[in-house]
Every structure is written in C-alpha cells, then in structure tokens.
Amino acid sequence: MTQVEETRLHAMRIQKAMTLIGHLRDSYRELESRYRMVETHNLELQELLDKVSADQQVVEEAIESALESLEALGDLDSFGTMDLSELEDAEQYTIDGASSEEELDTFESENL
C-alpha cells in the first residue's frame, strides 16, 4: 500500500468520524430538547397533583365535618320511627288534607 492510498484511507476515516460526530451532536440536541419537554411536563403534573391534593384535603374536611354533625345529633336508630297506626293516621291526614291549623295541631300532638 502506497503512501497516497494510506492518506486517502485516513482521510476517509476522518470524514466518517466527522459524520458520526455530527449525527451524535444532532442526537444530543434532540435528546436535550425532549428532556426539557419532559421536565416541563413533570412540572405541570406536579402542579396538578398539588391542586388535587388540596382539593382532596377540602373534601376530607367536609366529610369529617358532616360526620361530626351526624354524631352530634345523637342516636339516630329511633329517630323518625312510627308504628303502623301512626303511619295510617299520617296517610289519612295526607289524603284528607288539613283544613285548619287546629287539625294540624291535633295531628301533631297525637303523633309526637
């Protein structure tokens, strides 16, 4: 192999290396761009997560408050229970319709 051929082979190798370096630089820029996009997306997701967590905290507090209000009412097992005759009286009252305040007072005093 002559000196000229060796020089051409070295030049071709150098050209190939430069092309590869160019491709690697392009790939690096693309990866860097994707990384920035993912980083931005992660920040947006974190903001959404924080908002959902805050909303969840408000909901939990509202549920807790509602449960405390129910507990403050006391024993609800006997609340609003009527026997059969009271239910029949209430149904009849609804059908007949109370024509006066006096009938309403009588009905309430009998059924309370």
matplotlib code that plots the C-alpha trace (Angstrom):
import matplotlib.pyplot as plt

x = [0.0, 1.4, 1.6, -1.2, -3.6, -2.9, -3.5, -6.9, -7.9, -7.0, -9.0, -12.0, -11.8, -11.6, -14.6, -16.5, -15.6, -16.7, -20.1, -20.6, -19.8, -22.3, -25.0, -24.1, -24.4, -27.9, -29.0, -27.7, -29.7, -32.9, -32.5, -31.8, -35.0, -37.0, -35.6, -36.7, -40.2, -40.4, -39.1, -41.8, -44.5, -43.4, -43.7, -47.2, -48.1, -46.7, -48.9, -51.9, -51.1, -50.7, -54.1, -55.8, -54.2, -55.5, -59.0, -58.9, -58.0, -61.0, -63.3, -61.9, -62.5, -66.1, -66.8, -65.3, -67.4, -70.5, -69.8, -69.3, -72.6, -74.3, -72.7, -73.8, -77.5, -77.2, -78.7, -80.4, -81.7, -85.0, -85.3, -88.4, -89.8, -93.6, -95.8, -98.4, -101.3, -99.3, -98.4, -102.0, -103.0, -100.4, -101.5, -105.2, -104.2, -102.4, -105.4, -108.0, -105.8, -105.8, -108.3, -107.3, -104.4, -106.4, -106.4, -102.7, -102.1, -104.3, -102.5, -99.1, -99.9, -101.4, -98.4, -95.4]
y = [0.0, 3.3, 6.5, 8.0, 5.2, 5.3, 9.1, 8.5, 5.8, 8.2, 11.0, 8.7, 7.6, 11.2, 12.1, 9.1, 10.1, 13.7, 12.5, 10.3, 13.2, 15.3, 12.7, 12.4, 16.1, 16.1, 13.2, 15.1, 18.2, 16.2, 14.3, 17.6, 19.1, 16.0, 16.2, 19.9, 18.9, 16.1, 18.3, 20.9, 18.2, 16.9, 20.4, 20.7, 17.3, 18.2, 21.4, 19.3, 16.8, 19.6, 21.0, 17.6, 17.1, 20.4, 19.6, 16.2, 17.8, 20.1, 17.1, 15.1, 18.0, 18.4, 14.7, 14.8, 17.8, 16.1, 13.0, 15.1, 16.8, 13.5, 12.3, 15.4, 14.5, 11.6, 8.2, 8.0, 4.5, 5.5, 8.8, 9.1, 5.7, 5.3, 2.3, 1.1, 3.1, 6.4, 5.7, 5.1, 8.3, 10.2, 8.7, 9.6, 13.1, 13.5, 12.2, 14.3, 17.4, 19.5, 22.3, 24.2, 25.0, 23.3, 19.9, 20.2, 20.9, 17.9, 15.6, 16.7, 16.3, 12.8, 11.6, 13.1]
z = [0.0, -1.1, 0.9, -1.3, -0.6, 3.1, 3.1, 1.3, 3.8, 6.7, 5.1, 4.6, 8.2, 9.4, 7.1, 8.6, 12.1, 11.4, 10.0, 13.1, 15.4, 13.5, 14.0, 17.6, 18.1, 16.4, 18.6, 21.7, 20.7, 20.1, 23.4, 25.2, 23.7, 24.7, 28.2, 28.5, 27.3, 29.8, 32.6, 31.7, 31.6, 35.0, 36.5, 35.1, 36.5, 39.9, 39.9, 39.1, 41.8, 44.3, 43.3, 43.5, 46.9, 48.1, 46.8, 48.4, 51.7, 51.4, 50.6, 53.5, 55.9, 54.6, 55.1, 58.6, 59.5, 58.1, 60.2, 63.3, 62.7, 62.4, 65.6, 67.3, 66.5, 68.8, 68.4, 65.0, 65.4, 66.9, 65.1, 63.0, 63.7, 63.7, 64.4, 61.9, 63.4, 63.3, 59.7, 58.8, 60.6, 58.7, 55.4, 56.1, 57.1, 53.8, 51.8, 53.7, 53.8, 56.9, 56.5, 59.6, 61.9, 64.7, 62.8, 62.2, 66.0, 66.9, 64.5, 65.7, 69.4, 68.8, 66.8, 68.7]

ax = plt.figure().add_subplot(projection="3d")
ax.plot(x, y, z, "-o")
ax.set_aspect("equal")
plt.show()
